[in-house]
C-alpha cells in the first residue's frame, strides 16, 4: 500500500443518471471517483491559498480566466502551425 493510503472501504451512494452514465463508461469507477474527489480538494486548497493571500476568487472569474487561457492556447497552436514558434 502506498504511503498515506488506508484500506479501502466499500460504500453505497445514490447518483443522478448523468453522473452514473459517466461512471458506467470508465474501467474503474472507484479510482475515477477517488481522483475526482482529490482533484476537487486540490482546487479548494488552491482557492483557499489565493483567498488567504487577499485574492477574490469567484466562479465567474475562474471561467473568465479559463476562456482567456483557451484563447491563448488557440493562438499558440496557430502560431506553431504557421511555423512562427
DSSP file (Angstrom, degrees, kcal/mol; ACC not computed):
  #  RESIDUE AA STRUCTURE BP1 BP2  ACC     N-H-->O    O-->H-N    N-H-->O    O-->H-N    TCO  KAPPA ALPHA  PHI   PSI    X-CA   Y-CA   Z-CA
    1    1 A X              0   0    0      0, 0.0     3,-0.1     0, 0.0     6,-0.1   0.000 360.0 360.0 360.0 142.3    0.0    0.0    0.0
    2    2 A X    >   -     0   0    0      1,-0.1     3,-2.0     4,-0.1     2,-0.0  -0.333 360.0 -84.3 -73.1 154.1    1.3    3.5   -0.8
    3    3 A X  T 3  S+     0   0    0      1,-0.3    -1,-0.1    -2,-0.0     3,-0.1  -0.307 115.5  18.3 -56.5 134.7    2.3    5.9    1.9
    4    4 A X  T 3  S+     0   0    0      1,-0.3     2,-0.3    -3,-0.1    -1,-0.3   0.360  97.5 120.6  86.0  -6.6   -0.7    7.8    3.3
    5    5 A X    <   -     0   0    0     -3,-2.0    -1,-0.3     3,-0.0     2,-0.2  -0.685  44.4-161.5 -93.0 145.8   -3.2    5.4    2.0
    6    6 A X        -     0   0    0     -2,-0.3    -4,-0.1    -3,-0.1     2,-0.1  -0.680  41.3 -70.9-112.0 173.2   -5.6    3.5    4.2
    7    7 A X        -     0   0    0     -2,-0.2    -1,-0.1     1,-0.1     2,-0.0  -0.406  58.6-107.8 -63.2 137.8   -7.5    0.3    3.5
    8    8 A X        -     0   0    0     -2,-0.1     2,-0.4    -3,-0.0    -1,-0.1  -0.330  30.8-151.3 -64.7 150.0  -10.4    1.0    1.0
    9    9 A X        -     0   0    0     -3,-0.1     2,-0.4     2,-0.0    -1,-0.0  -0.992  12.5-127.4-126.3 131.7  -13.9    0.9    2.4
   10   10 A X        +     0   0    0     -2,-0.4     2,-0.3     2,-0.0     0, 0.0  -0.621  33.7 174.8 -79.5 131.6  -16.9    0.0    0.4
   11   11 A X        -     0   0    0     -2,-0.4     2,-0.5     2,-0.0    -2,-0.0  -0.930  24.7-135.7-131.6 158.8  -19.8    2.5    0.5
   12   12 A X        +     0   0    0     -2,-0.3     2,-0.3     2,-0.0    -2,-0.0  -0.960  28.3 172.0-114.6 133.6  -23.1    2.8   -1.3
   13   13 A X        -     0   0    0     -2,-0.5     2,-0.5     2,-0.0    -2,-0.0  -0.945  29.8-125.9-136.2 158.5  -24.2    6.1   -2.8
   14   14 A X        -     0   0    0     -2,-0.3     2,-0.3     6,-0.0    -2,-0.0  -0.903  30.1-172.0-104.2 133.8  -27.0    7.3   -5.0
   15   15 A X        -     0   0    0     -2,-0.5    -2,-0.0     2,-0.0     2,-0.0  -0.933  27.6-106.5-126.1 147.8  -26.1    9.3   -8.1
   16   16 A X    >>  -     0   0    0     -2,-0.3     4,-2.5     1,-0.1     3,-0.6  -0.335  40.9-107.2 -64.2 155.9  -28.0   11.2  -10.7
   17   17 A X  H 3> S+     0   0    0      1,-0.2     4,-2.6     2,-0.2     5,-0.2   0.865 117.6  55.7 -55.0 -41.0  -28.4    9.5  -14.0
   18   18 A X  H 3> S+     0   0    0      1,-0.2     4,-1.0     2,-0.2    -1,-0.2   0.871 111.9  43.1 -64.8 -34.7  -25.9   11.8  -15.8
   19   19 A X  H <> S+     0   0    0     -3,-0.6     4,-2.0     2,-0.2     3,-0.3   0.908 112.6  52.3 -74.5 -43.1  -23.2   11.1  -13.2
   20   20 A X  H  X S+     0   0    0     -4,-2.5     4,-2.3     1,-0.2    -2,-0.2   0.891 105.0  56.6 -59.4 -39.9  -23.9    7.3  -13.2
   21   21 A X  H  X S+     0   0    0     -4,-2.6     4,-0.8    -5,-0.2    -1,-0.2   0.868 105.1  51.8 -62.0 -36.2  -23.6    7.3  -17.0
   22   22 A X  H >< S+     0   0    0     -4,-1.0     3,-1.0    -3,-0.3    -1,-0.2   0.946 111.3  46.6 -63.4 -46.9  -20.1    8.7  -16.8
   23   23 A X  H >< S+     0   0    0     -4,-2.0     3,-1.4     1,-0.3    -2,-0.2   0.819 104.1  62.0 -67.1 -29.9  -19.1    6.0  -14.3
   24   24 A X  H 3< S+     0   0    0     -4,-2.3    -1,-0.3     1,-0.2    -2,-0.2   0.771 102.6  53.7 -63.8 -23.5  -20.7    3.4  -16.5
   25   25 A X  T << S+     0   0    0     -3,-1.0     2,-0.3    -4,-0.8    -1,-0.2   0.385  95.1  81.8 -94.8   4.2  -18.2    4.3  -19.2
   26   26 A X  S <  S-     0   0    0     -3,-1.4     3,-0.3    -4,-0.2     6,-0.0  -0.805  73.0-134.3-111.4 154.0  -15.0    4.0  -17.2
   27   27 A X  S    S+     0   0    0     -2,-0.3     2,-0.5     1,-0.3    -1,-0.1   0.880  99.3  28.5 -69.9 -38.5  -13.0    0.9  -16.4
   28   28 A X     >  +     0   0    0      1,-0.1     4,-2.2     2,-0.0    -1,-0.3  -0.823  62.6 179.6-130.8  92.0  -12.5    1.6  -12.7
   29   29 A X  H  > S+     0   0    0     -2,-0.5     4,-2.7    -3,-0.3     5,-0.2   0.866  83.4  55.5 -61.7 -38.1  -15.3    3.7  -11.2
   30   30 A X  H  > S+     0   0    0      1,-0.2     4,-2.6     2,-0.2    -1,-0.2   0.930 110.0  45.0 -62.1 -45.3  -13.7    3.7   -7.7
   31   31 A X  H  > S+     0   0    0      2,-0.2     4,-2.6     1,-0.2     5,-0.2   0.889 112.7  52.3 -64.8 -39.1  -10.4    5.1   -9.0
   32   32 A X  H  X S+     0   0    0     -4,-2.2     4,-2.2     2,-0.2    -2,-0.2   0.931 112.5  44.1 -62.4 -46.9  -12.3    7.7  -11.1
   33   33 A X  H  X S+     0   0    0     -4,-2.7     4,-2.4     2,-0.2     5,-0.2   0.921 113.4  51.2 -65.4 -44.2  -14.4    8.9   -8.1
   34   34 A X  H  X S+     0   0    0     -4,-2.6     4,-2.4    -5,-0.2    -2,-0.2   0.927 112.3  45.9 -59.9 -45.8  -11.3    8.9   -5.8
   35   35 A X  H  X S+     0   0    0     -4,-2.6     4,-2.5     1,-0.2    -1,-0.2   0.879 110.9  53.8 -65.9 -37.3   -9.3   11.0   -8.3
   36   36 A X  H  X S+     0   0    0     -4,-2.2     4,-2.2    -5,-0.2    -1,-0.2   0.912 110.4  46.5 -62.7 -42.1  -12.3   13.4   -8.8
   37   37 A X  H  X S+     0   0    0     -4,-2.4     4,-2.4     2,-0.2    -2,-0.2   0.912 112.2  50.1 -67.1 -42.4  -12.5   14.0   -5.1
   38   38 A X  H  X S+     0   0    0     -4,-2.4     4,-2.1     2,-0.2    -2,-0.2   0.904 110.8  50.0 -62.0 -40.3   -8.7   14.5   -4.8
   39   39 A X  H  X S+     0   0    0     -4,-2.5     4,-2.4     2,-0.2    -2,-0.2   0.917 110.0  50.4 -63.9 -43.7   -8.9   17.0   -7.7
   40   40 A X  H  X S+     0   0    0     -4,-2.2     4,-2.5     1,-0.2    -2,-0.2   0.910 109.7  50.8 -60.8 -42.6  -11.8   18.8   -6.0
   41   41 A X  H  X S+     0   0    0     -4,-2.4     4,-2.4     2,-0.2    -1,-0.2   0.887 109.4  50.6 -64.1 -38.8   -9.8   19.0   -2.7
   42   42 A X  H  X S+     0   0    0     -4,-2.1     4,-2.5     2,-0.2    -2,-0.2   0.914 110.6  49.5 -64.1 -42.1   -6.8   20.4   -4.6
   43   43 A X  H  X S+     0   0    0     -4,-2.4     4,-2.4     2,-0.2    -2,-0.2   0.921 111.8  48.0 -62.6 -43.5   -9.0   23.1   -6.3
   44   44 A X  H  X S+     0   0    0     -4,-2.5     4,-2.2     1,-0.2    -2,-0.2   0.903 111.5  50.2 -63.7 -40.9  -10.5   24.0   -2.9
   45   45 A X  H  X S+     0   0    0     -4,-2.4     4,-2.3     2,-0.2    -2,-0.2   0.903 110.3  50.3 -63.9 -41.3   -7.0   24.2   -1.3
   46   46 A X  H  X S+     0   0    0     -4,-2.5     4,-2.5     2,-0.2    -2,-0.2   0.926 110.5  49.2 -63.0 -44.8   -5.8   26.5   -4.2
   47   47 A X  H  X S+     0   0    0     -4,-2.4     4,-2.8     1,-0.2    -1,-0.2   0.898 110.6  51.4 -61.0 -39.9   -8.8   28.8   -3.8
   48   48 A X  H  X S+     0   0    0     -4,-2.2     4,-2.9     2,-0.2    -2,-0.2   0.908 109.3  49.5 -64.6 -41.8   -8.1   29.0    0.0
   49   49 A X  H  X S+     0   0    0     -4,-2.3     4,-1.4     2,-0.2    -2,-0.2   0.933 113.7  46.2 -62.3 -45.4   -4.4   29.9   -0.6
   50   50 A X  H  <>S+     0   0    0     -4,-2.5     5,-2.7     2,-0.2    -2,-0.2   0.916 113.6  48.6 -63.9 -42.7   -5.4   32.6   -3.0
   51   51 A X  H ><5S+     0   0    0     -4,-2.8     3,-1.8     1,-0.2    -2,-0.2   0.922 109.8  51.8 -62.4 -44.0   -8.1   33.9   -0.7
   52   52 A X  H 3<5S+     0   0    0     -4,-2.9    -1,-0.2     1,-0.3    -2,-0.2   0.769 106.2  55.7 -64.2 -25.0   -5.7   33.9    2.3
   53   53 A X  T 3<5S-     0   0    0     -4,-1.4    -1,-0.3    -3,-0.2    -2,-0.2   0.422 128.7 -98.4 -86.4   0.6   -3.3   35.9    0.1
   54   54 A X  T < 5S+     0   0    0     -3,-1.8     2,-0.3     1,-0.3    -3,-0.2   0.532  78.6 135.5  99.1   6.3   -6.0   38.5   -0.5
   55   55 A X      < -     0   0    0     -5,-2.7     2,-0.8    -6,-0.2    -1,-0.3  -0.694  51.1-135.7 -89.9 141.1   -7.4   37.5   -3.9
   56   56 A X        -     0   0    0     -2,-0.3     2,-0.6     2,-0.0    -5,-0.0  -0.863  24.4-170.2 -93.5 112.3  -11.1   37.3   -4.5
   57   57 A X        +     0   0    0     -2,-0.8     2,-0.3   -10,-0.1     3,-0.0  -0.919  10.0 171.4-109.1 118.9  -11.7   34.1   -6.4
   58   58 A X     >  -     0   0    0     -2,-0.6     4,-2.5     1,-0.1     5,-0.2  -0.843  45.0-116.3-120.9 160.5  -15.2   33.6   -7.9
   59   59 A X  H  > S+     0   0    0     -2,-0.3     4,-2.3     1,-0.2     5,-0.2   0.898 118.8  51.3 -59.9 -40.0  -16.6   31.0  -10.2
   60   60 A X  H  > S+     0   0    0      2,-0.2     4,-2.4     1,-0.2    -1,-0.2   0.907 110.3  48.5 -65.3 -41.1  -17.2   33.8  -12.8
   61   61 A X  H  > S+     0   0    0      2,-0.2     4,-2.3     1,-0.2    -2,-0.2   0.891 110.5  50.9 -65.4 -39.7  -13.7   35.0  -12.5
   62   62 A X  H  X S+     0   0    0     -4,-2.5     4,-2.5     2,-0.2    -2,-0.2   0.918 110.8  49.2 -63.0 -43.0  -12.3   31.4  -12.9
   63   63 A X  H  X S+     0   0    0     -4,-2.3     4,-2.3     2,-0.2    -2,-0.2   0.905 109.7  51.3 -64.3 -41.6  -14.4   31.0  -16.0
   64   64 A X  H  X S+     0   0    0     -4,-2.4     4,-1.9     1,-0.2    -1,-0.2   0.926 112.4  46.2 -60.3 -44.2  -13.2   34.3  -17.5
   65   65 A X  H  X S+     0   0    0     -4,-2.3     4,-2.5     1,-0.2    -2,-0.2   0.892 109.5  54.6 -66.5 -38.5   -9.6   33.2  -16.9
   66   66 A X  H  X S+     0   0    0     -4,-2.5     4,-2.6     1,-0.2    -1,-0.2   0.917 108.4  49.2 -59.6 -43.5  -10.3   29.8  -18.4
   67   67 A X  H  X S+     0   0    0     -4,-2.3     4,-2.3     1,-0.2    -1,-0.2   0.880 109.8  51.6 -65.4 -37.6  -11.6   31.4  -21.5
   68   68 A X  H  X S+     0   0    0     -4,-1.9     4,-2.4     2,-0.2    -2,-0.2   0.918 110.5  48.4 -63.9 -42.4   -8.5   33.6  -21.7
   69   69 A X  H  X S+     0   0    0     -4,-2.5     4,-2.7     2,-0.2    -2,-0.2   0.923 110.7  50.7 -63.8 -44.3   -6.3   30.6  -21.4
   70   70 A X  H  X S+     0   0    0     -4,-2.6     4,-2.3     1,-0.2    -1,-0.2   0.915 110.9  49.5 -59.1 -42.6   -8.2   28.7  -24.1
   71   71 A X  H  X S+     0   0    0     -4,-2.3     4,-2.2     2,-0.2    -2,-0.2   0.915 112.2  47.3 -63.9 -42.8   -7.9   31.7  -26.4
   72   72 A X  H  X S+     0   0    0     -4,-2.4     4,-2.5     2,-0.2    -2,-0.2   0.888 110.6  52.5 -65.4 -38.6   -4.1   32.0  -25.8
   73   73 A X  H  X S+     0   0    0     -4,-2.7     4,-2.5     2,-0.2    -2,-0.2   0.905 109.2  49.9 -62.0 -41.1   -3.8   28.2  -26.4
   74   74 A X  H  X S+     0   0    0     -4,-2.3     4,-2.2     2,-0.2    -2,-0.2   0.917 111.5  47.9 -64.8 -43.2   -5.6   28.6  -29.7
   75   75 A X  H  X S+     0   0    0     -4,-2.2     4,-2.3     1,-0.2    -2,-0.2   0.905 111.7  50.7 -63.2 -40.9   -3.3   31.5  -30.8
   76   76 A X  H  X S+     0   0    0     -4,-2.5     4,-2.4     2,-0.2    -2,-0.2   0.912 109.5  50.0 -62.5 -43.6   -0.3   29.5  -29.7
   77   77 A X  H  X S+     0   0    0     -4,-2.5     4,-2.5     1,-0.2    -1,-0.2   0.897 110.5  50.3 -63.2 -40.1   -1.4   26.4  -31.7
   78   78 A X  H  X S+     0   0    0     -4,-2.2     4,-2.0     2,-0.2    -1,-0.2   0.911 110.0  50.1 -64.3 -41.3   -2.0   28.7  -34.8
   79   79 A X  H  X>S+     0   0    0     -4,-2.3     5,-3.2     2,-0.2     4,-0.5   0.900 111.0  49.1 -64.3 -40.2    1.5   30.2  -34.4
   80   80 A X  H ><5S+     0   0    0     -4,-2.4     3,-1.0     3,-0.2     5,-0.2   0.923 110.8  49.9 -65.0 -43.2    3.0   26.7  -34.2
   81   81 A X  H 3<5S+     0   0    0     -4,-2.5    -1,-0.2     1,-0.3    -2,-0.2   0.862 111.4  49.0 -61.7 -35.6    1.1   25.5  -37.3
   82   82 A X  H 3<5S-     0   0    0     -4,-2.0    -1,-0.3    -5,-0.2    -2,-0.2   0.534 117.1-114.9 -82.3  -5.9    2.3   28.6  -39.2
   83   83 A X  T <<5S+     0   0    0     -3,-1.0    -3,-0.2    -4,-0.5    -2,-0.1   0.697  80.4 125.0  81.5  19.1    5.9   27.9  -38.1
   84   84 A X      <       0   0    0     -5,-3.2    -4,-0.2    -6,-0.2    -5,-0.1  -0.077 360.0 360.0-101.1  32.9    6.0   31.1  -36.0
   85   85 A X              0   0    0     -6,-0.3    -1,-0.2    -5,-0.2    -5,-0.1   0.538 360.0 360.0 -49.1 360.0    7.1   29.5  -32.8
